[in-house]
Amino acid sequence: MKLLFIGDVVGKPGRKALSLLEKVIGREHIDFTVVNIENAAGGFGVTAELFADLSKLPIDVFTSGNHIWDKKDFVPLLGDLENLLRPANYPPGNPGRGWAIQDTPSGIPVGVLNLQGQVFMANTDSPFRIGDQALLEMKAKRPDLKVVLVDIHAEATSEKQAIGWWFDGRASLVIGTHTHVPTADARILPKGTAYQGDAGMTGAYEGIIGFDPKAILEKFLYQTPRSMETATRDVRMCGAIVDVDEATGKARAITSIQEKLPS
Protein backbone atom coordinates (compact mmCIF):
# COMPACT_ATOMS: atom_id res chain seq x y z
CA MET A 1 0.00 0.00 0.00
CA LYS A 2 1.04 3.63 -0.41
CA LEU A 3 0.99 6.40 2.17
CA LEU A 4 1.09 10.09 1.28
CA PHE A 5 2.30 12.59 3.86
CA ILE A 6 2.08 16.34 3.19
CA GLY A 7 4.11 18.82 5.23
CA ASP A 8 3.00 21.96 7.07
CA VAL A 9 0.30 23.85 5.17
CA VAL A 10 1.15 27.56 5.50
CA GLY A 11 -1.67 30.05 5.03
CA LYS A 12 -3.80 30.64 1.96
CA PRO A 13 -1.04 29.72 -0.54
CA GLY A 14 -0.61 26.36 1.19
CA ARG A 15 -4.33 25.71 1.20
CA LYS A 16 -4.46 26.49 -2.52
CA ALA A 17 -1.61 24.04 -3.13
CA LEU A 18 -3.75 21.26 -1.66
CA SER A 19 -5.76 21.44 -4.89
CA LEU A 20 -2.94 19.23 -6.22
CA LEU A 21 -3.86 16.40 -3.84
CA GLU A 22 -6.33 14.61 -6.08
CA LYS A 23 -3.88 14.59 -8.97
CA VAL A 24 -1.10 13.08 -6.85
CA ILE A 25 -3.41 10.57 -5.16
CA GLY A 26 -4.65 9.34 -8.52
CA ARG A 27 -1.28 9.35 -10.25
CA GLU A 28 0.53 7.54 -7.44
CA HIS A 29 -2.34 5.21 -6.42
CA ILE A 30 -2.31 6.49 -2.84
CA ASP A 31 -4.25 4.50 -0.23
CA PHE A 32 -3.98 6.82 2.78
CA THR A 33 -3.23 10.55 3.13
CA VAL A 34 -2.02 12.56 6.13
CA VAL A 35 -1.56 16.36 6.11
CA ASN A 36 -0.07 18.64 8.78
CA ILE A 37 -2.28 21.76 9.04
CA GLU A 38 -0.98 23.60 12.13
CA ASN A 39 -0.11 26.70 10.05
CA ALA A 40 -3.21 26.70 7.84
CA ALA A 41 -4.72 29.95 9.14
CA GLY A 42 -2.37 32.70 8.04
CA GLY A 43 0.58 30.64 9.24
CA PHE A 44 -0.64 30.27 12.84
CA GLY A 45 -3.20 27.66 13.85
CA VAL A 46 -6.51 26.57 12.34
CA THR A 47 -10.06 27.92 12.46
CA ALA A 48 -13.31 25.96 12.48
CA GLU A 49 -14.27 27.36 9.07
CA LEU A 50 -10.95 26.42 7.51
CA PHE A 51 -11.04 22.95 9.02
CA ALA A 52 -14.50 22.40 7.57
CA ASP A 53 -13.16 23.34 4.12
CA LEU A 54 -10.06 21.15 4.51
CA SER A 55 -12.24 18.22 5.56
CA LYS A 56 -13.81 18.22 2.09
CA LEU A 57 -10.44 17.21 0.62
CA PRO A 58 -9.27 13.57 0.29
CA ILE A 59 -7.37 13.63 3.59
CA ASP A 60 -7.70 10.78 6.09
CA VAL A 61 -5.93 12.27 9.12
CA PHE A 62 -4.71 15.77 9.98
CA THR A 63 -1.65 16.31 12.19
CA SER A 64 -0.39 19.49 13.82
CA GLY A 65 2.17 20.91 16.26
CA ASN A 66 2.86 23.79 18.60
CA HIS A 67 0.77 26.32 16.62
CA ILE A 68 -2.43 24.28 16.92
CA TRP A 69 -3.10 26.24 20.13
CA ASP A 70 -2.88 29.69 18.47
CA LYS A 71 -6.56 30.15 17.57
CA LYS A 72 -8.17 30.09 21.01
CA ASP A 73 -11.72 29.64 19.69
CA PHE A 74 -10.65 26.48 17.89
CA VAL A 75 -8.82 24.76 20.76
CA PRO A 76 -11.98 23.48 22.55
CA LEU A 77 -13.01 21.72 19.33
CA LEU A 78 -9.93 19.49 19.42
CA GLY A 79 -11.71 17.05 21.71
CA ASP A 80 -14.51 16.54 19.17
CA LEU A 81 -12.44 15.95 16.02
CA GLU A 82 -11.32 12.33 15.80
CA ASN A 83 -9.21 12.78 12.68
CA LEU A 84 -7.34 15.92 13.83
CA LEU A 85 -4.35 15.26 16.07
CA ARG A 86 -2.24 17.42 18.34
CA PRO A 87 1.11 16.19 19.70
CA ALA A 88 0.50 13.30 22.10
CA ASN A 89 3.19 14.40 24.54
CA TYR A 90 1.52 17.58 25.77
CA PRO A 91 0.66 17.15 29.47
CA PRO A 92 -2.59 15.40 30.43
CA GLY A 93 -5.61 17.67 30.69
CA ASN A 94 -5.14 19.37 27.33
CA PRO A 95 -7.98 18.88 24.83
CA GLY A 96 -7.55 16.65 21.82
CA ARG A 97 -5.84 13.39 21.04
CA GLY A 98 -2.36 12.44 19.91
CA TRP A 99 -3.08 9.38 17.81
CA ALA A 100 -5.76 7.90 15.60
CA ILE A 101 -6.42 4.68 13.71
CA GLN A 102 -8.40 4.69 10.49
CA ASP A 103 -9.04 1.99 7.91
CA THR A 104 -8.24 2.32 4.23
CA PRO A 105 -11.07 1.56 1.76
CA SER A 106 -9.70 -1.99 1.54
CA GLY A 107 -9.90 -2.41 5.32
CA ILE A 108 -6.23 -2.03 6.30
CA PRO A 109 -5.85 -0.18 9.61
CA VAL A 110 -3.38 2.71 9.61
CA GLY A 111 -2.20 4.29 12.83
CA VAL A 112 -1.07 7.92 12.92
CA LEU A 113 0.91 9.24 15.90
CA ASN A 114 1.70 12.95 16.38
CA LEU A 115 4.64 13.90 18.62
CA GLN A 116 6.51 17.12 19.40
CA GLY A 117 10.19 17.58 20.13
CA GLN A 118 11.61 19.06 23.34
CA VAL A 119 14.75 20.79 22.01
CA PHE A 120 14.07 24.55 21.56
CA MET A 121 10.35 23.81 21.95
CA ALA A 122 7.70 23.92 24.69
CA ASN A 123 8.20 21.88 27.86
CA THR A 124 6.35 18.79 26.69
CA ASP A 125 6.71 15.28 28.07
CA SER A 126 9.27 12.98 26.45
CA PRO A 127 8.28 12.08 22.88
CA PHE A 128 10.22 8.84 23.31
CA ARG A 129 8.36 7.63 26.39
CA ILE A 130 4.96 9.00 25.39
CA GLY A 131 5.47 7.58 21.91
CA ASP A 132 6.10 4.13 23.39
CA GLN A 133 2.98 4.41 25.51
CA ALA A 134 0.89 5.54 22.54
CA LEU A 135 2.07 2.62 20.42
CA LEU A 136 1.02 0.20 23.15
CA GLU A 137 -2.41 1.84 23.33
CA MET A 138 -2.79 1.73 19.56
CA LYS A 139 -1.87 -1.97 19.41
CA ALA A 140 -4.23 -2.71 22.30
CA LYS A 141 -7.09 -1.06 20.42
CA ARG A 142 -6.24 -2.75 17.12
CA PRO A 143 -4.11 -5.89 17.56
CA ASP A 144 -4.01 -6.23 13.77
CA LEU A 145 -2.32 -2.83 13.38
CA LYS A 146 0.87 -3.06 11.31
CA VAL A 147 1.07 0.25 9.44
CA VAL A 148 2.01 3.21 11.65
CA LEU A 149 3.00 6.75 10.63
CA VAL A 150 4.73 9.13 13.06
CA ASP A 151 4.80 12.91 12.56
CA ILE A 152 7.61 14.28 14.75
CA HIS A 153 7.09 18.04 14.95
CA ALA A 154 10.48 19.26 16.11
CA GLU A 155 13.14 21.92 15.70
CA ALA A 156 16.38 19.93 16.04
CA THR A 157 17.51 17.60 13.28
CA SER A 158 19.31 15.41 15.78
CA GLU A 159 16.14 14.92 17.82
CA LYS A 160 14.15 14.01 14.71
CA GLN A 161 16.78 11.47 13.70
CA ALA A 162 16.79 10.05 17.23
CA ILE A 163 13.01 9.56 17.04
CA GLY A 164 13.47 7.83 13.70
CA TRP A 165 15.96 5.37 15.15
CA TRP A 166 13.88 4.94 18.32
CA PHE A 167 10.90 3.77 16.29
CA ASP A 168 12.87 1.87 13.65
CA GLY A 169 11.12 -1.43 13.08
CA ARG A 170 8.02 -0.29 14.97
CA ALA A 171 6.72 2.40 12.59
CA SER A 172 6.31 2.36 8.83
CA LEU A 173 7.26 6.04 8.52
CA VAL A 174 8.81 8.64 10.81
CA ILE A 175 8.71 12.06 9.19
CA GLY A 176 9.60 15.48 10.54
CA THR A 177 7.65 18.71 10.35
CA HIS A 178 7.95 22.25 11.80
CA THR A 179 11.11 23.64 10.16
CA HIS A 180 9.42 24.06 6.74
CA VAL A 181 12.53 23.15 4.72
CA PRO A 182 12.50 19.78 2.91
CA THR A 183 15.51 17.66 3.78
CA ALA A 184 17.44 15.45 1.36
CA ASP A 185 17.71 12.49 3.75
CA ALA A 186 14.78 10.25 2.80
CA ARG A 187 15.82 6.65 3.40
CA ILE A 188 14.85 3.29 4.87
CA LEU A 189 16.37 2.62 8.29
CA PRO A 190 17.89 -0.83 9.03
CA LYS A 191 14.78 -2.39 10.59
CA GLY A 192 12.39 -1.20 7.89
CA THR A 193 11.17 2.26 8.91
CA ALA A 194 11.07 4.99 6.25
CA TYR A 195 12.50 8.30 7.47
CA GLN A 196 12.75 11.90 6.31
CA GLY A 197 13.98 14.70 8.59
CA ASP A 198 11.51 17.29 7.33
CA ALA A 199 8.75 16.90 4.78
CA GLY A 200 8.98 20.56 3.80
CA MET A 201 6.13 23.01 3.94
CA THR A 202 3.17 23.34 1.60
CA GLY A 203 3.16 27.02 0.80
CA ALA A 204 5.06 29.83 -0.90
CA TYR A 205 8.79 29.20 -1.25
CA GLU A 206 9.72 32.70 -2.47
CA GLY A 207 10.03 33.97 1.09
CA ILE A 208 11.34 32.86 4.49
CA ILE A 209 9.72 29.61 5.68
CA GLY A 210 6.51 30.63 3.93
CA PHE A 211 6.38 34.27 5.01
CA ASP A 212 7.12 37.57 3.31
CA PRO A 213 10.81 38.35 4.00
CA LYS A 214 10.41 42.01 5.06
CA ALA A 215 8.99 41.49 8.56
CA ILE A 216 11.27 38.54 9.32
CA LEU A 217 14.37 40.44 8.26
CA GLU A 218 13.33 43.36 10.46
CA LYS A 219 12.78 41.00 13.38
CA PHE A 220 16.32 39.66 13.02
CA LEU A 221 17.77 43.15 12.58
CA TYR A 222 15.94 44.93 15.40
CA GLN A 223 15.08 42.03 17.75
CA THR A 224 11.53 43.28 18.24
CA PRO A 225 8.23 41.61 17.26
CA ARG A 226 6.74 42.06 13.81
CA SER A 227 3.42 41.11 12.24
CA MET A 228 4.16 38.49 9.57
CA GLU A 229 2.26 37.87 6.36
CA THR A 230 2.49 34.80 4.19
CA ALA A 231 4.49 34.95 0.98
CA THR A 232 2.63 34.42 -2.29
CA ARG A 233 5.01 33.23 -5.01
CA ASP A 234 6.49 29.85 -5.97
CA VAL A 235 3.78 27.80 -4.26
CA ARG A 236 4.51 24.11 -3.78
CA MET A 237 2.99 21.08 -2.08
CA CYS A 238 5.76 19.08 -0.40
CA GLY A 239 5.90 15.76 1.37
CA ALA A 240 6.70 12.11 0.83
CA ILE A 241 5.21 8.95 -0.59
CA VAL A 242 5.96 5.67 1.17
CA ASP A 243 5.38 2.19 -0.21
CA VAL A 244 4.58 -0.12 2.72
CA ASP A 245 4.17 -3.88 3.00
CA GLU A 246 0.83 -3.97 4.79
CA ALA A 247 1.46 -7.51 6.06
CA THR A 248 4.55 -6.47 8.06
CA GLY A 249 4.33 -2.68 8.27
CA LYS A 250 7.85 -2.40 6.83
CA ALA A 251 8.58 0.28 4.25
CA ARG A 252 9.73 -0.78 0.81
CA ALA A 253 10.55 2.71 -0.50
CA ILE A 254 10.22 6.41 0.28
CA THR A 255 10.12 9.19 -2.31
CA SER A 256 10.13 12.90 -1.52
CA ILE A 257 7.76 15.01 -3.61
CA GLN A 258 7.49 18.67 -4.56
CA GLU A 259 4.47 19.53 -6.66
CA LYS A 260 4.42 23.12 -7.95
CA LEU A 261 1.15 24.99 -8.21
CA PRO A 262 0.82 26.53 -11.70
CA SER A 263 1.10 30.31 -11.53
C-alpha positions in Angstrom: 0.0 0.0 0.0 1.0 3.6 -0.4 1.0 6.4 2.2 1.1 10.1 1.3 2.3 12.6 3.9 2.1 16.3 3.2 4.1 18.8 5.2 3.0 22.0 7.1 0.3 23.8 5.2 1.1 27.6 5.5 -1.7 30.0 5.0 -3.8 30.6 2.0 -1.0 29.7 -0.5 -0.6 26.4 1.2 -4.3 25.7 1.2 -4.5 26.5 -2.5 -1.6 24.0 -3.1 -3.8 21.3 -1.7 -5.8 21.4 -4.9 -2.9 19.2 -6.2 -3.9 16.4 -3.8 -6.3 14.6 -6.1 -3.9 14.6 -9.0 -1.1 13.1 -6.9 -3.4 10.6 -5.2 -4.7 9.3 -8.5 -1.3 9.3 -10.3 0.5 7.5 -7.4 -2.3 5.2 -6.4 -2.3 6.5 -2.8 -4.2 4.5 -0.2 -4.0 6.8 2.8 -3.2 10.5 3.1 -2.0 12.6 6.1 -1.6 16.4 6.1 -0.1 18.6 8.8 -2.3 21.8 9.0 -1.0 23.6 12.1 -0.1 26.7 10.1 -3.2 26.7 7.8 -4.7 30.0 9.1 -2.4 32.7 8.0 0.6 30.6 9.2 -0.6 30.3 12.8 -3.2 27.7 13.9 -6.5 26.6 12.3 -10.1 27.9 12.5 -13.3 26.0 12.5 -14.3 27.4 9.1 -10.9 26.4 7.5 -11.0 22.9 9.0 -14.5 22.4 7.6 -13.2 23.3 4.1 -10.1 21.2 4.5 -12.2 18.2 5.6 -13.8 18.2 2.1 -10.4 17.2 0.6 -9.3 13.6 0.3 -7.4 13.6 3.6 -7.7 10.8 6.1 -5.9 12.3 9.1 -4.7 15.8 10.0 -1.7 16.3 12.2 -0.4 19.5 13.8 2.2 20.9 16.3 2.9 23.8 18.6 0.8 26.3 16.6 -2.4 24.3 16.9 -3.1 26.2 20.1 -2.9 29.7 18.5 -6.6 30.2 17.6 -8.2 30.1 21.0 -11.7 29.6 19.7 -10.7 26.5 17.9 -8.8 24.8 20.8 -12.0 23.5 22.5 -13.0 21.7 19.3 -9.9 19.5 19.4 -11.7 17.1 21.7 -14.5 16.5 19.2 -12.4 15.9 16.0 -11.3 12.3 15.8 -9.2 12.8 12.7 -7.3 15.9 13.8 -4.3 15.3 16.1 -2.2 17.4 18.3 1.1 16.2 19.7 0.5 13.3 22.1 3.2 14.4 24.5 1.5 17.6 25.8 0.7 17.1 29.5 -2.6 15.4 30.4 -5.6 17.7 30.7 -5.1 19.4 27.3 -8.0 18.9 24.8 -7.5 16.7 21.8 -5.8 13.4 21.0 -2.4 12.4 19.9 -3.1 9.4 17.8 -5.8 7.9 15.6 -6.4 4.7 13.7 -8.4 4.7 10.5 -9.0 2.0 7.9 -8.2 2.3 4.2 -11.1 1.6 1.8 -9.7 -2.0 1.5 -9.9 -2.4 5.3 -6.2 -2.0 6.3 -5.9 -0.2 9.6 -3.4 2.7 9.6 -2.2 4.3 12.8 -1.1 7.9 12.9 0.9 9.2 15.9 1.7 13.0 16.4 4.6 13.9 18.6 6.5 17.1 19.4 10.2 17.6 20.1 11.6 19.1 23.3 14.7 20.8 22.0 14.1 24.6 21.6 10.3 23.8 21.9 7.7 23.9 24.7 8.2 21.9 27.9 6.4 18.8 26.7 6.7 15.3 28.1 9.3 13.0 26.5 8.3 12.1 22.9 10.2 8.8 23.3 8.4 7.6 26.4 5.0 9.0 25.4 5.5 7.6 21.9 6.1 4.1 23.4 3.0 4.4 25.5 0.9 5.5 22.5 2.1 2.6 20.4 1.0 0.2 23.2 -2.4 1.8 23.3 -2.8 1.7 19.6 -1.9 -2.0 19.4 -4.2 -2.7 22.3 -7.1 -1.1 20.4 -6.2 -2.8 17.1 -4.1 -5.9 17.6 -4.0 -6.2 13.8 -2.3 -2.8 13.4 0.9 -3.1 11.3 1.1 0.3 9.4 2.0 3.2 11.6 3.0 6.7 10.6 4.7 9.1 13.1 4.8 12.9 12.6 7.6 14.3 14.8 7.1 18.0 15.0 10.5 19.3 16.1 13.1 21.9 15.7 16.4 19.9 16.0 17.5 17.6 13.3 19.3 15.4 15.8 16.1 14.9 17.8 14.1 14.0 14.7 16.8 11.5 13.7 16.8 10.1 17.2 13.0 9.6 17.0 13.5 7.8 13.7 16.0 5.4 15.1 13.9 4.9 18.3 10.9 3.8 16.3 12.9 1.9 13.6 11.1 -1.4 13.1 8.0 -0.3 15.0 6.7 2.4 12.6 6.3 2.4 8.8 7.3 6.0 8.5 8.8 8.6 10.8 8.7 12.1 9.2 9.6 15.5 10.5 7.7 18.7 10.3 7.9 22.3 11.8 11.1 23.6 10.2 9.4 24.1 6.7 12.5 23.2 4.7 12.5 19.8 2.9 15.5 17.7 3.8 17.4 15.4 1.4 17.7 12.5 3.7 14.8 10.3 2.8 15.8 6.6 3.4 14.9 3.3 4.9 16.4 2.6 8.3 17.9 -0.8 9.0 14.8 -2.4 10.6 12.4 -1.2 7.9 11.2 2.3 8.9 11.1 5.0 6.3 12.5 8.3 7.5 12.7 11.9 6.3 14.0 14.7 8.6 11.5 17.3 7.3 8.7 16.9 4.8 9.0 20.6 3.8 6.1 23.0 3.9 3.2 23.3 1.6 3.2 27.0 0.8 5.1 29.8 -0.9 8.8 29.2 -1.2 9.7 32.7 -2.5 10.0 34.0 1.1 11.3 32.9 4.5 9.7 29.6 5.7 6.5 30.6 3.9 6.4 34.3 5.0 7.1 37.6 3.3 10.8 38.4 4.0 10.4 42.0 5.1 9.0 41.5 8.6 11.3 38.5 9.3 14.4 40.4 8.3 13.3 43.4 10.5 12.8 41.0 13.4 16.3 39.7 13.0 17.8 43.1 12.6 15.9 44.9 15.4 15.1 42.0 17.7 11.5 43.3 18.2 8.2 41.6 17.3 6.7 42.1 13.8 3.4 41.1 12.2 4.2 38.5 9.6 2.3 37.9 6.4 2.5 34.8 4.2 4.5 35.0 1.0 2.6 34.4 -2.3 5.0 33.2 -5.0 6.5 29.9 -6.0 3.8 27.8 -4.3 4.5 24.1 -3.8 3.0 21.1 -2.1 5.8 19.1 -0.4 5.9 15.8 1.4 6.7 12.1 0.8 5.2 8.9 -0.6 6.0 5.7 1.2 5.4 2.2 -0.2 4.6 -0.1 2.7 4.2 -3.9 3.0 0.8 -4.0 4.8 1.5 -7.5 6.1 4.5 -6.5 8.1 4.3 -2.7 8.3 7.9 -2.4 6.8 8.6 0.3 4.3 9.7 -0.8 0.8 10.5 2.7 -0.5 10.2 6.4 0.3 10.1 9.2 -2.3 10.1 12.9 -1.5 7.8 15.0 -3.6 7.5 18.7 -4.6 4.5 19.5 -6.7 4.4 23.1 -7.9 1.1 25.0 -8.2 0.8 26.5 -11.7 1.1 30.3 -11.5 
